Amino acid sequence: MNADEMALACLDTHEARLVEIAKAIWDRPEVALQESYASRLLADELRQAGFTVDVGVGQMPTAFVASWGTGKPVIGILGEYDALPGLSQAASAVREPVKEGAPGHGCGHNLLGAASLGAALAAKEAMERKSLPGTIRLYGCPAEETLVGKVFMARAGVFDDLDAALAWHPGYTNSAGDAGSTLAMNSFKVSFHGVAAHAAAAPHMGKSALDGVMLMDVGVNYLREHVEEDVRMHCVITDGGRAPNIVPSDAQAWYYVRAPRREQVGRVYERMLDIAKGAALMSGTTYDVDFLTGCYEVLPNSVIGRLMQARMDALGAPEFTDEDMAFATLLQGTVSHEVLEMSVAQELRMAGRGVTRADLGETLCEKIIVPLETPFVSPGSTEVGDVSQIAPTGSLTTCCQPLGAPPHSWQVVAASGSGIGFRGMTLAAKALALTALDLLTQPATLKAARDEFEQSTGGKRYVTPLPEGASPAA
């Protein structure tokens, strides 16, 4: 057998175990930076396969780097495993929390980590049996949902010697190609501090921290008129006081600011800090800023994208069973027609020119989608962007949920714990493993990916968005 055949045979042999691992992580969902069970489960599998595992990287106990082999090239595969709060759900087509208020895998990261594990094991098997030079790594990345894990891992330098990185994410379409970009982002909290007083008897003795929060939000809302149209600012008030008859001495707002380019985020962020300063002056309060995290936009690499797409074309789409299709149909029936149509429109935009409604399918994607142009910038953010600014990075998606299932929903949780998700996961593991072998054995292709990367970055080196002294927080 050649290296490709060995990798695929390895995945066929271990498919049941990978499903078992994905289901075990799904059964025990853990939110950002609390993924002790998932992290340990994946790391133990890698140790048993002969990988050297370094745990606790980037000041995060649930982050790890697992390596096998020696020397160049070094190919990294990114794995995630954190769940979302409040989305507990059985593998059922009706809303049925396993435990009310508990987390659930509404983004399919139970599948993401297991597929990346399978790809690393399969690539290692082929490398060992064919005596291929190089190093294969699996990066155990916690806290993607809070955009923390890879940012702090990047600051720790664990991606610096990579020749290429590979990523994937559960979704609806089966596609890679010239993967699109995402929004860069800053996440920060602004806390105002005033003086408490009786709101009726002695309001003149108080200084309201809530006034500071509200005045800042008014200023941010006026700022919306004077930023580029693709900038997004979101806010929640995390602390607005305890009772109406007490002038609040402390209050807090939590902001995200996003934009297609990191420098845009930086400019808008500085203006928001000026607004905080003005709000404090107007309310007679003081304030402090807690910068939680920030990330870059994803930098696509067409060389690696084409490799991934070719591998997916050869492998073919997941072969869903009648049971999968029936379950998907039931799940799809729980979303409104309006939501379904919005999902179709978004999938078509993300897929790119030349992809038709018929290509998408009605319930599950049973084709490999080949876009004819680079897809649009996703409205979301991911710290895969930081890795892509350090090394050439490619990413793919596979069908793990029915058309119309909203991201971060109970419907996605249900699909991620079913055969639908497991079949999409298996395709992802195979495509990642074979792409890794391509990059390990094709120096000219790897050089082309690096050349494209250098051209795209203009030779600029990655600079962490984190301020000095920042530490990981969920």
N, C-alpha and C positions, 0 to 999 in steps of 0.2 A: 504493500500500500504506500501511496505517496503521503506527504504531510497533511494535505487537505483531508484525505480519506481517513487518516488516523484521528484527526481532530473530530470529524463528524462521528466516527465510530465511538470515540470516547463520550461524546454527548449523548449518543443513542443509549450507550450502556448506563450512563448516569442520569438519564432523564427523569426516572422515577424519584431518585434522590433529590434532584433539583426541585421538583414539584413538592416534595415533602418539606424541603427547606422553605420554599416560598409560602407554603401553607402554614408552617410553624410560625413564621414571622407575621403572617396575616392574623393568626390566632392570638398573637401576643403583641398587639400594636403598641409602639412606644413613640412618644413625641420627641421633638428635637433635643439633642444632647442627653436624652435619657434612654438611648437605644442599647442598653447593656446586653439584653438577651440576643438581639439580632446581631450586634457587633461580635459578640463572643462566638455565636454559632458559625458565622462566616469565617472568622479568624481560625477557629478550631479545625474546620474543614481544610483550610489552606495549610495549616501546620501538618496535618495528617498526610497531605499530598507532597510534603517536602519543601514548602515555601518557608522562608524566614519571615517572621511577622513582627513588626515594630508597632506596639500599641501605645496609645496616648499621645499621638503627634499633635502639634498645634495647640497644646494645652487642653486637649479634649480627650477624656478617658475613652470615649466610644469611637475615636478615629484611629485608623491603623493603615500601615503600608505593608503589603505582603509581596515579597520578591522571590523569583526563582531564575537561576542562570547567572551569567557573568558577562561583563563588558557590553559593548555597543552592538546593535542599537538597543535602546531602552524604550519599550512600548508599554504605555500605561492604559489600563482599563478602569473607568470610574464606576463605582458602585454606591448606591444610596439605600437607606432602609428606614428612614423616619416616617412616622404616621402624622395624621392631622387631628387636632383636638375636636371632640364632640361629634365624630362621625361613626361611632360604633354601629355596625350593621352585620347581620347574618348574610349568608350567601342565599338571599331570598329576593323575590321580585316584588315584595311589599316592604314598606318601611318597618324594620324590625331590629332595633338596637340589641346587640348582645348584652350590653350593659349601658344603661342610660347615662349620657354625658361622657362616656369613655371615648378614647381615640379610635380611629379607623384608617385604613389605607385608601383614602380617597384620591390618591395620586399614583397608586400602584407601585410604591417603592418596595414592597415585599417582592414583587416580580423583578424590579430593577436590580436589586442586590443579588438575587439568586441567578439571574441570567449572566451578570458580569462575573460572578463566581464560576459558573459553568464555562464561560469563554476563557477565563484564565487557566482553568484546569485543562481544558482541551488543547490550548496553545502550548502549555507546558508539556503535555503528553507527546505531542508531535515534535516539539523541539528536542525532547530527551531521546526519543526513539530514532530520530533522524540526525542527531548530533548537530543541531542548528545553533550557531553562535547567537549571543544576545541575551537580553534580560526581559522577562515579562513581569509586570507588576499589576496587582489589584489594589486600588486605593479605596479603602473603606471610609466613605465620606458621610458623616452625620449631619443633621440639621440643615438639609437643603431647603426645607420649607421655610425656615427663618433666614435663609441666605447667609449662613454663618460658616458652615463646615469648610468648604474649599477655600474661602477667603483666608481663614486663619491657617489652614494647611499651606496655602501659597505663601503667606508671610513667613512660615517656618522653613520654606525653601524645598519642600519635598517634591515639587514638580520641576525643579530647575534643570535637572539633567535629562529630562525626557526628550526623546527624539520625536515622539508623536503620542497623542492621547486619543482614546476612543470612548465614546459615551453613547447612551441610548435612553429613551424614555417611553414608557407605555403611552399609547394614544389610540387614535382610530385608524389612520392610514398606515400602510406598509411602505415606507419611503426613506430615502437618504438623499442622494443627489447632492446638489449644492445647497446644503441646509441653510436656512435663513438665520437671522440674528435675533437678538432679544433686547430688552431695555436695560441699560445700566441703572443703578439704584443706590440711594442712601436711605438708611433707616435710623431715625434718631428721636429721642424724647426730650421735650423741653419742660422743665419743672419751674414753676413760679412760687415764690415764697413771700408771704405778706404778714399781716398781724390780725389775729382773731379778735372778734368783738361781737357784742350782742347786736344783731342786725336791725332791731327795732329801737332798743333803748340807747345804744351808743354806737351807731354806725360810723360816726365821725372819728371814733377811736380806732377803727380798723382799716386795714389795707387788703383788699381782696385779691388773693392769688388767682381766683377764678376770673376776675376781670382781666388779668394778664393773659390767661389762656384764651379768653373770648376775643380780646382785642388782637391777639396774634392771629387768630383764625380769620378775623375780618380782614386784616392786612394781607394774609395769604390769599384770600379770595379775591381781593383787588389785584394782587399780583398775577392771577390767572390771565388777565387781559393782556399782560405784557411779557408773556413767555411764548416760545415757539409752540405751534399747535400740537406737536407730538409729545409735549411735556405733560406728565401726569403728577398730581399732588393729592395724596390721600391723608385723612386725619381721623383719629378717634381721641376722645377725652378719656383718659384712663383714671383720672381722679378729679372730680369736680366739687369736692366738699362732702360734708356729711349730713347737713340739715339746713333748710332755708333760713332758720333764725340764727345761724352762726356765720359770720363773715369768714370765708375759708382762708386759713393761713397757708395752705398748701394746695396746689392743683397742678395737673400735668396733662400735656397733649403728646401724642405719638404720631409722627409724620413719616410717610414715605414720599420721596421725590424720585421720579423715573424719567428717563429720556433715552433716545437711541444711542447717544454717545456719552462717554464718561465725562468729558469736559463740559457738556451741557448741564449735567447733574451738578457738577461743582459750582458753576456760575449761579444756578438757581438756589442751591443750598446756601451760598454766601448771602444772597438777598433775603432768604428766609431767616437767617441769623440776625440780619439787620432789623427785620420786622420784630423778632423776639426782643431785641434791645429797645426798640421803640415802644413795644407793648409794656415792658417793664417800667419805662420812664412815665408813660401815661397813667399807669395804675399805681405808681409809687412802690413797686415791689422789686425784688431781685429775682434773678433766674439763673439756671445752669442747664447745660446741654449734655446729654448722655448719648454719644454716638454709638449705636449698637453694631451696625455693619454697613458695608457698602460693597457693591460689585460692579464689574465691567459688563459691557455688552459682549455677546458671543461673537467671535471673529471666525466666520466660516472659512473652511479650506476646501476648495473645489477638487483638489487632487485626491484627498482622502474621501471626500463625498462621492466621487465617481467610483472609487474602489468599493466602497460600501454598497452603492447602488448596483454595481455589477454583481456583487456577491448575492444580494437580495434577489436580483433578477434570476440568477441561476438556481437559487434555493426554492423560489416560489412562495406564494402566500401561505399562511397557516391553513390547514385543512380542518375546518370546524365541523363538528359532528351535528347530527340532527338535534341532539339534546342542547348543544351550545346555541344553535340557531333559535330554538324554542325559548330558551332562557333569555337570550338577547331580545327577542321580540317582546316578551313580557316586560323586561326592564325598559325598553323603548316606549312601551305603552304608558309608562308612569310619568313621562314628560309631555308637556303641552305641544301642540302643533307649532306654536310660535317659537318655542325653544328649539324644536327640531329643525325648523327652517333656518334659524340663526346659526345653529351648529353646522348645517350644510354649507351655508354661505362662508362661514369661517374656515371650514376644511378646504373649500375650493380656493380661498385666498391664500391659505398656507401652502397648499399643494403647488400653486403656480399655474401660469398660462398653459393651456393645452389639456388640462385635466377636466373632464366633464362630470356632470352629475351621475351619469351611468357608471363611470369609473369607480365612484365612491361605493356603489352598492346601496342596498336598501336598509340593511340592518347591521351586518358585519362586513368589513372590507376583505374581499376575497381575491384582490388583485395586488400586484406590486405597482405602486403609483410612480410614474416617471415624469417629473415636472420638466417643462421645456424652458424654464427660466428660474432664476433664483427667487424663492418665495419671499413674502413680505416680512417685515420685522414683527416678531411676536409681541403682543401687548404685555406679556409676562416678563419675569426676570429670573435668572439662574446664575449661581456662581460657577457653573461650567464656563461662563464668560471669562473668569479670571484665569482658569487653566488655559483657555484658548489664546490668551494674551501672552502666555509663557512658552507654549509649544504648539505646533500644528495640531489641530483638533477636528475630528469628525464625529458626527452624531446621526443616529437613525431613530425612527419610530416604528413600532409594529402595532397591529390591531389587538388590543387587549380589552376593549369595551365597545358597547353598541353605539351606533350613530345617534347623536342627540344627548347622550349622557353628559351632564354638565361637569366640567372639571371640579374637583374637590367636592364631590357629591356622594350621597349614600349609594347611588346606582353604580358609581365607579368602584366603591368598596366591595359591593356584591360581585361585580364582574372580576375584580382582582383576586377573589377567593374561589373562583370557579374555573372550569375548563377553558373558558374564553381567554382569561388572562394567562393561564399556563401554556396554551398553545402559542400565543403571541410571544411569550417569554422564551420559548424554545427556539423560535425563529431568530430572535434577537441574539441569543447565545451563539448560535451557529454563525450568523453574519459577523458578529464581533470577533469570534475566534479566527475565522478565515481571513478577515481583513488584517488582523494582527499578524498572521503568518505572511500575508502579502508584504507588509511593511518590514518584517524581519528578513525576508528573502529577496526583496527587490530594492537594492540600494539606489538605483536611478529614480525610482518612484518616490522613495523617501526623500531624496535630495530635491526633487521637484516640489514636494510638499513643503519642505523647509524654505526653498527659494520663494514660493508664493507667500509663505508666512512673513519672511523678511521684507518682501515688497509691501505687503499689507500693513505691517507695523511701521514701515519706514525706518527700521533699525532701532526704534525706541524700545527700551527695556521696561519690563513690568515694574510698576511702583504700586505698592499696596495702598488701597483707599483708606486703610485703618489709621487712625491717629496713634501717636506714640502712647503706649501704656494700655491700649484697648485690650480687653479680655473677652473670651467667648461668653455670650449670653443667649438664651433661647428666644 
